[in-house]
Amino acid sequence: MFAYYLDLALRSFRRNRILTVLMVLAIALGIGACMTTMTVFRVLSGDPIPERSERLYYVQLDAEGAAGQVAGDEPSGQLTRFDAEALLREARGDRQAMMSGGSAVVRPAQAGLDPFIVNVRYTSADFFAMFGTPFLYGGGWRAADDQGRARLVVLSREANERLFGGEDSTGRSLRVDDTDFQVAGVLDRWRPTPYFFDLNASGGRFRNSEELFLPFQTAVDLKMRRRGTMSCWGDTQGDDTGLNAPCIWIQYWVELDTPDKVAAYRDYLERYSDQQRAAGRFERPTNTRLRDVMAWLRFNEVVPGDVRLQLWLSLGFLLVCLVNTVGLLLAKCLRRSPEIGVRRALGASRRAIFLQFLVEAGVVGLAGGALGLGLAWLGLWAVRQTPVGYADAVGMDWQMLLFTLVLALLSSLAAGLLPAWRACQVSPASQIKSQ
């Protein structure tokens, strides 16, 4: 019967081409606008590391002594070097990593390549295992290399292609600033979106990952340039990044794979804070936070407010398009009342008439969805041309493509319910009598 209803739908479309085009355009415009904003929202609000996000926690301590702050307020989003190194040394988590952003000048040995500036992440050995970074060649460094201030570097794939033509460069030498480093490994393509482990990194929350990764202690030892936010209070004695400097500038993540370990780590942070207050370092009462990845993103309201507004507006626009489609389908139904009356007189049941019009609505939805998919691609292309930080991260995958077609079909079926119900209520006697 479905093939028969489909044939009737195609015949009806050919008889009412203008009306059919209007319905398809209404669905397409609504779907195109909705899927453009929904895709952007999905990219910005999605889990950047879904296989690990429930095990990774961001650590906050209330170490600041700045005047004007109230006890119990949200603690700062970063740690002092003293606290970060203390937590790393005690290693109470399954894994832990301290980190900060920086920049450096790479001086290629190859002829024809001029020196250039790159973004660098200074971090500790567990970084790569914690965040599941994919390696193309080699690997990271060991914890002993952190303490030994080893001159090791991990390259991004893009940096390796630029410097070594994409070859396996592990073991080769690379001059960064004025120091020679040995390549320990090369990452495969890796771009967490958003840039969750350092939301205040230079370049924004939807930036590309750094080109170079260096041991944190090595970077401190060489006094390499730091990038990112820093807040200081008290006397830094001219060294903002010193071990005892009253400055917060380090991000600290810990991996905990069970709820019991999470609870134990919260207790550990409170005890540590109590100890530091007793020693005179912390001035305010104990105030710690431990949030997993998604909680950390929600707290920082990573999704821009204008993107949320655009999503609601596009959903409203889709609703308006569906209302217009309902009106067009009803108009078409009224024009076909004599045909419906004849079919009912020849024995067609109300259920058959209802299904016939639903099939017509579904076909309109699929056609509108296909056209709307093209409009969504065009809309996403337009987004990628804008200067917003997340522009180049926006794209439609197969899941969103399938969702577009399903949404179009369901929307058109919903729009077709009232016209289909109205069609099956047509009285065959009155239609035959009027003819």
C-alpha positions in Angstrom: 0.0 0.0 0.0 2.9 2.4 0.7 3.9 2.3 -3.0 0.4 3.1 -4.0 0.2 6.1 -1.6 3.6 7.2 -2.8 2.3 7.1 -6.4 -0.7 9.1 -5.4 1.5 11.7 -3.7 3.7 12.1 -6.8 0.6 12.5 -9.0 -0.7 15.2 -6.6 2.6 17.1 -6.6 2.6 17.2 -10.4 -1.0 18.6 -10.4 -0.1 21.3 -7.8 3.5 22.2 -8.5 3.4 25.7 -7.1 1.8 24.6 -3.9 4.3 21.7 -3.6 7.3 24.0 -4.2 6.0 26.4 -1.5 5.7 23.6 1.0 9.2 22.2 0.2 10.7 25.7 0.5 9.0 26.3 3.9 10.3 23.1 5.3 13.8 23.7 3.8 14.2 27.2 5.2 13.2 26.1 8.6 15.4 23.0 8.6 18.3 24.9 7.1 18.3 27.7 9.8 17.6 25.3 12.6 20.4 22.8 11.7 22.9 25.6 11.1 22.5 26.9 14.7 22.0 23.4 16.2 25.3 22.2 14.6 27.1 25.2 16.0 25.6 24.7 19.4 26.5 21.0 19.4 30.1 21.7 18.5 30.4 24.3 21.3 28.5 22.4 24.0 29.7 18.9 23.3 31.9 16.8 25.4 35.5 17.5 24.2 36.9 14.2 25.6 33.9 11.9 26.0 35.8 8.7 26.8 37.5 10.4 29.8 35.5 13.5 30.9 34.0 11.7 33.9 37.4 10.8 35.3 39.2 14.2 34.8 38.8 16.9 37.5 39.9 20.5 37.7 41.4 21.5 41.0 40.8 24.9 42.7 42.2 26.3 46.0 41.5 29.6 47.7 45.1 30.8 48.0 44.6 34.5 47.2 45.1 37.1 49.9 43.9 40.0 47.9 41.8 42.6 49.7 38.1 43.0 49.0 37.4 39.3 48.4 34.8 37.6 50.6 35.4 34.3 52.3 33.4 31.5 50.7 33.4 33.1 47.2 34.4 31.0 44.2 38.1 30.3 44.5 40.5 31.3 41.8 40.6 29.3 38.6 44.3 28.6 38.8 47.0 27.7 41.3 50.2 29.1 42.5 53.4 27.3 41.5 54.0 26.3 45.1 50.6 24.6 45.5 50.7 23.0 42.0 54.1 21.5 42.7 53.1 20.3 46.1 50.0 18.5 44.8 52.0 17.0 41.9 54.7 15.8 44.3 52.2 14.1 46.7 50.5 12.5 43.7 47.2 11.6 45.4 45.4 11.0 42.1 45.7 8.2 39.5 47.4 10.8 37.3 47.9 14.5 37.7 49.2 17.3 35.5 50.2 20.9 36.1 50.4 23.2 33.1 50.6 26.7 31.6 50.8 28.2 28.2 53.7 29.9 26.6 55.4 30.9 23.4 58.8 30.4 21.9 60.9 31.0 18.7 61.7 27.9 16.7 65.0 28.1 14.8 64.9 25.4 12.1 68.2 23.8 11.0 66.9 23.3 7.5 68.0 25.7 4.9 65.2 27.9 3.6 63.2 27.9 6.8 63.2 31.2 8.7 62.7 31.3 12.5 59.0 31.5 13.6 57.0 31.9 16.8 54.9 29.0 18.1 52.5 28.4 21.0 53.9 26.1 23.6 52.3 24.1 26.5 54.5 23.6 29.5 53.2 20.6 31.4 54.1 17.5 33.3 54.6 13.9 32.2 51.1 12.6 32.8 49.5 15.1 30.5 49.5 12.9 27.4 48.2 9.8 29.2 45.5 11.7 31.1 44.1 13.4 28.0 44.5 10.5 25.7 46.6 12.4 23.1 47.1 10.3 20.0 50.8 9.8 19.0 51.9 9.5 15.4 55.5 8.8 16.3 57.3 8.2 19.7 55.6 9.3 22.9 55.8 11.7 25.8 58.5 12.0 28.5 58.7 10.4 32.0 58.2 11.9 35.4 61.9 11.7 36.0 62.4 13.9 33.0 60.3 16.6 34.6 62.5 16.6 37.7 65.7 16.4 35.6 64.8 19.4 33.5 65.2 17.3 30.4 65.5 19.0 27.1 62.7 17.1 25.4 59.9 18.3 23.2 56.7 16.8 21.7 55.6 18.2 18.4 52.1 18.6 17.0 51.6 16.9 13.6 51.4 20.3 11.9 54.7 21.5 13.4 56.4 18.2 12.4 55.2 18.6 8.8 56.5 22.1 8.8 59.8 21.3 10.3 60.6 17.8 9.1 58.2 17.2 6.2 56.0 14.8 8.1 58.8 12.2 8.6 59.4 10.4 11.9 61.5 13.0 13.7 61.9 11.3 17.1 65.4 11.6 18.3 66.2 14.6 16.1 67.3 17.9 17.4 65.3 21.1 17.4 66.4 24.5 18.5 63.8 26.4 20.6 64.7 29.9 21.6 68.4 29.4 22.3 68.3 25.8 23.5 68.6 22.5 21.7 65.8 20.0 22.4 65.4 16.4 21.4 62.1 15.3 19.8 60.5 12.7 22.1 57.3 12.2 20.0 54.9 13.6 17.5 51.2 13.9 18.1 48.6 12.9 15.5 45.8 15.4 14.7 44.4 16.5 18.1 42.1 19.4 18.7 39.8 19.3 21.8 36.9 21.6 21.3 36.5 23.6 23.4 40.0 24.0 24.8 38.8 22.7 28.1 42.0 22.2 30.0 43.0 25.9 29.7 39.9 28.0 29.1 41.9 31.2 29.5 44.6 30.3 27.1 45.8 32.9 24.7 43.8 32.5 21.5 40.5 31.8 23.1 38.4 28.8 24.2 38.1 27.3 20.7 41.7 27.7 19.5 44.0 25.1 18.0 46.2 23.1 20.3 49.8 24.2 20.8 52.6 23.3 18.3 55.1 22.3 21.0 54.9 20.6 24.4 57.7 21.0 26.9 58.4 19.7 30.4 57.1 22.4 32.9 60.3 22.4 35.0 62.4 22.7 31.9 60.5 25.8 30.8 60.8 27.4 34.3 64.5 26.6 34.4 65.1 28.3 31.1 62.8 31.2 32.0 60.7 30.7 28.8 58.0 33.1 27.9 54.6 32.5 29.5 51.2 33.3 28.0 47.8 33.4 29.7 46.2 35.0 32.6 48.1 35.7 35.9 46.9 37.3 39.1 49.4 38.4 41.8 49.1 39.9 45.3 51.8 40.9 47.7 55.5 41.2 46.9 56.7 39.0 44.0 60.3 40.3 44.4 60.6 40.7 40.7 59.9 37.0 39.8 56.2 36.4 39.1 56.8 32.7 38.3 59.1 31.9 41.2 58.3 29.0 43.5 57.1 31.2 46.4 55.6 34.1 44.3 52.1 35.0 45.4 50.7 34.6 41.9 48.2 32.2 40.4 48.9 31.1 36.8 48.9 27.3 36.7 46.1 25.0 35.7 46.0 21.7 37.5 44.0 18.5 36.5 43.8 15.2 38.3 42.4 11.8 37.1 40.2 9.9 39.5 38.4 6.8 38.2 36.0 6.0 41.1 33.6 8.0 43.2 35.5 6.9 46.4 38.7 8.3 45.0 36.9 11.6 44.2 35.6 11.8 47.8 39.0 11.0 49.2 40.7 13.7 47.0 38.2 16.3 48.1 39.1 15.5 51.7 42.8 15.7 50.8 42.3 19.2 49.3 40.6 20.4 52.4 43.3 19.0 54.6 46.0 20.6 52.4 44.2 23.9 52.6 43.9 23.7 56.4 47.7 23.0 56.6 48.5 26.0 54.4 46.3 28.3 56.4 47.9 27.0 59.6 51.3 27.8 58.0 50.1 31.3 57.3 50.0 31.0 53.5 46.2 30.9 53.1 44.3 33.8 54.8 40.7 32.7 54.2 38.8 29.7 55.5 39.1 26.4 53.5 37.4 26.8 50.2 38.1 24.2 47.5 36.5 23.0 44.3 36.8 19.8 42.3 34.8 19.7 39.1 34.8 17.2 36.2 35.2 18.3 32.6 31.5 19.0 31.8 30.8 20.6 35.2 33.9 22.9 34.6 32.6 23.9 31.1 29.1 24.5 32.5 30.4 26.7 35.3 32.4 28.8 32.9 29.5 29.1 30.5 31.6 28.1 27.5 28.7 28.3 25.0 28.4 32.0 24.1 25.0 33.6 24.9 24.4 34.7 21.4 24.7 31.1 20.2 22.0 30.0 22.6 19.8 32.9 21.5 20.3 32.0 17.8 19.3 28.4 18.6 16.0 29.5 20.2 15.3 31.9 17.4 15.9 29.2 14.8 13.6 26.8 16.6 11.0 29.5 16.6 11.5 30.1 12.9 11.1 26.3 12.2 7.8 26.4 14.1 6.6 29.3 11.9 7.6 27.4 8.8 5.7 24.3 10.0 2.6 26.4 10.7 2.8 27.7 7.1 3.2 24.2 5.9 0.1 23.2 7.8 -1.8 26.0 6.1 -0.6 25.0 2.7 -1.5 21.3 3.3 -5.0 22.3 4.5 -5.5 24.4 1.4 -4.4 21.5 -0.7 -6.8 19.2 1.2 -9.8 21.4 0.7 -9.1 21.6 -3.0 -9.0 17.8 -3.2 -12.3 17.2 -1.3 -14.2 15.9 -4.4 -11.4 13.4 -5.0 -11.4 12.3 -1.4 -15.2 11.9 -1.5 -15.0 9.7 -4.6 -12.3 7.5 -2.9 -14.4 7.2 0.2 -17.5 6.2 -1.9 -15.5 3.6 -3.7 -14.6 1.9 -0.4 -11.5 3.7 0.9 -11.5 3.8 4.7 -10.7 6.9 6.8 -7.5 5.2 7.9 -6.5 4.8 4.2 -7.2 8.5 3.5 -5.3 9.5 6.7 -2.2 7.4 5.7 -2.3 8.7 2.1 -2.0 12.3 3.3 0.6 11.5 5.9 2.7 9.9 3.1 2.4 13.0 1.1 3.5 15.1 4.0 6.4 12.8 4.6 7.6 13.1 1.0 7.4 16.9 1.2 9.5 16.6 4.4 12.2 14.5 2.8 12.4 16.8 -0.2 12.5 19.8 2.2 15.1 18.1 4.3 17.4 17.4 1.4 17.1 21.1 0.3 17.4 22.2 3.9 20.6 20.2 4.2 22.1 22.1 1.4 21.0 25.4 3.1 22.6 24.2 6.3 25.9 23.5 4.6 25.7 27.0 3.1 25.0 28.4 6.6 27.9 26.6 8.2 30.2 27.8 5.4 29.0 31.4 6.2 29.8 30.8 9.9 33.3 29.6 9.0 33.9 32.9 7.2 33.2 34.9 10.4 36.0 36.1 12.7 34.6 34.2 15.8 37.1 31.9 17.5 35.1 28.8 17.0 34.5 29.3 13.3 37.0 26.8 11.9 35.8 24.1 14.3 32.2 24.1 13.0 31.3 21.3 10.7 28.5 18.8 10.1 29.3 15.1 10.6 27.2 12.1 9.5 25.2 12.1 12.7 24.0 15.7 12.2 23.3 14.8 8.5 21.1 11.9 9.5 19.5 14.0 12.2 18.7 16.7 9.6 16.7 14.3 7.5 15.0 12.7 10.5 14.0 16.2 11.8 12.6 17.2 8.5 10.6 14.0 8.2 9.2 14.2 11.7 8.5 17.9 11.3 6.6 17.4 8.1 4.6 14.4 9.6 3.7 16.6 12.5 2.6 19.3 10.1 0.6 16.8 8.2 -1.4 15.4 11.1 -4.1 18.1 11.1 -4.6 18.1 7.3 -4.7 14.3 7.2 -7.3 14.2 10.0 -9.3 16.9 8.1 -9.1 14.9 4.9 -10.4 11.7 6.5 -13.4 13.6 7.9 -14.7 14.5 4.4 -18.2 13.1 3.8 -18.5 11.1 0.6 -22.2 11.8 0.3 -22.0 15.5 0.4 -19.1 15.6 -2.2 -20.9 13.3 -4.6 -24.1 15.3 -4.2 -22.3 18.6 -4.9 -20.9 17.0 -8.1 
